Amino acid sequence: MKLIKKINFMEEKKYVIGLNVAGLLLIFPFSMLFAKLTQLIFRADHYDFSGLDLAYLLVFAFILVVIHEYIHGFFFKFFGKGKAKVKFGFKNGMAYATSPGTFYNRKDFLVIGLAPFVLISLLLTLLAMLGLLSSTLYMPLASIHAAGCVGDFYIALLLLGQTDDILVEDTEVGMNFYQKEEPSQG
């Protein structure tokens, strides 16, 4: 295998700052999206947000971060076919799950990267539709979680710019892309 790209999200300031700024900016479009869904689900166009709701929001946001990383961990294990060792941590304001030393194909890594966004967004929407999550919590919680997926979206964009024949290694600080070596003819 030939290393074709190495990314260090944890120690290179351009990634840390860039992803945090992008995450803050993504709050706006995701807020508009989930506000519209809130209107459709609850038939409401206003929110009665109290101090208690803020406390619930902070607690649930923390819980979602943990669930988000465990979803990554589950898919690391699933696609690692029993060989993946998953580690969890928090560094530079980012929670993370990692599976160093395990190699994944491009499609599997896209699923690993985007699964938390898809599954948690669907779960929150379902809970709201069933009346188990109020409109005052659904919209900000779904928006904050979606914007917090900025690193996952960035990784997906990087992967979409690669060919199908690459392998991806998740490392404790970022990720490496490898080109599979063609077998020698002779």
N, C-alpha and C positions, 0 to 999 in steps of 0.2 A: 504494500500500500504506500501511496505517496501523499504526504501531507500537502493540501492545497490551500487551506485557510485555518488560521488559529485566532480565536476570539477570546479575550480576557475581560469578561463583564465586571468582575469584582475589583480589579486593581487599576484598570485604565479609566481615568477620570472622564474621558469623552463619552464612554458608555454609561457610566454612573449618572453623570449630569444630564446627558441627552435623554436617557430613558426616563429619568424622574421628571424632566420638563415635559416630555411627550405625554407621560401619564397624566400630569396636571392638565394639559391641553385637551386630552381625550375625555376628561370629565364632561366638557360641554356637549359634544355630539352624543355621547352616551346618555347624558341627562335628558336631552331632547328625545332620544329614542325611547328610553324607559318612561319618560313622562307621558309620551303618546300611548305606550302600552298601558300605563296606569289609567289613562282616560278610558281606554277601551275596556279594560278589565273591571274597573270600579265605577265607571260612568261618573267620574269625579274630575273636576278641573281646578281644585284647590287642595291644599294640604294643611292640616292642623298639626303642626309639629311642636311638641312640648319638650321640656328638659328631660323628662323620662324617656321620650323617644330617642333623644340624643344619646343617653346612656345605653339604651338597647342597641342603637346603631353601632356604637363603638364595640360593644361586646360581640354582636353578631359579625361585624367586620373582622374582628380578630379570629373568631371561629371559622369564618370563610377562608381566611389565609391558611389556616391549618388544614382544612378540608382540601383546598386548592392544591397544596403541596403533596398531600397524601394521594390525590388523584394522579398527579405526575408520577409519584412513587409506584402506584399500582400499575400504571402502563409501562413504566421502566421494567418492572418485574415481568409483566405479561409478555412484552415483546423481547425481553432478554432471555426468554425460554429457560428460566430457572438459574441462569448464570449470573444475573445482575445482582449486585449488592447496592442497595440504595442507602444514601445518607441524607440527612436533613440538617439545615442550619439557617443562620441569619447573619448577614454581613452587609455593611454599607447601606443599611436601610432596606435590604431586600431579603425576604425569606426565600429559601430555595430547597429543592430536592435535586440530588445528583446521583449519577450512576457511573462513577469513573471506571475506566477500563473495559466497559461494555460498548460494543459497536452496533449501531442500528442503521437500517436502510432509511432512505429519505422519507418514504411514505410513512413508515412506522414512527419516525421522529416527528413528523407533522401531527400525527394523532397524539403522541405524547405531549407535544407542545400546546395543542389547541383543545384537548379534552376538558381541562378544567373550565375554560371559558364557556364552552358549549354546555357541559353538564350542569354547572352551577347556574348559568343563566336560565336554562330550562327548569331546573329545580325551583329557583326563586319564582319564576313565572307560574309554575304549577301551584306552588304554595299560595301565591296571591289569588289565583283563579279559584282555589278551593276555600278561600276565606281564612287561611291559616297564617297569612302575612298581610299586615295592614298596608294601605296605600302609602302612609307616611314612612314606612320602613322599606317597602319594596323598591320604590324609585331611587332613593339615595343609595341603598345597599347594592342594588343591581348595577347602578352607574359607577359607584366606587370600585366594585369588584371588576367590572369590565375594563375600566381605565387602568386598574392595577395589573391587568394582563398585558400591558404594553411590551414587556420583555418577551412574552410568548408570541405576540404578533410580530415583533421584530425578527425573532428566530424563524417564524413561518415565512416571512418575506425573504430572508436569506436562503432558506431551503428551496423556495419556489424559483429562485434564480440559479439553482444548481441542476445538473442532470440527474436522472434516476439512478445512475450507477455509482453514486457516492456512498460512503459510509460516514456516519456521524458518531463521534465519541463525545459524550457529555463529560466534562471535567469539573473539578471542585471550584474552578474559577471562571469557567466558560464552556467553550466547545471547540472541537477540531473537526474539520472536514477532510476526508481522505478520498483520493481517487483509487479505485480498485486497479491493480496492475493487470495488464493484459498478459496472458500466458505466452511465453516465448515460443516461436515457431522454429522448428529446426529439426 
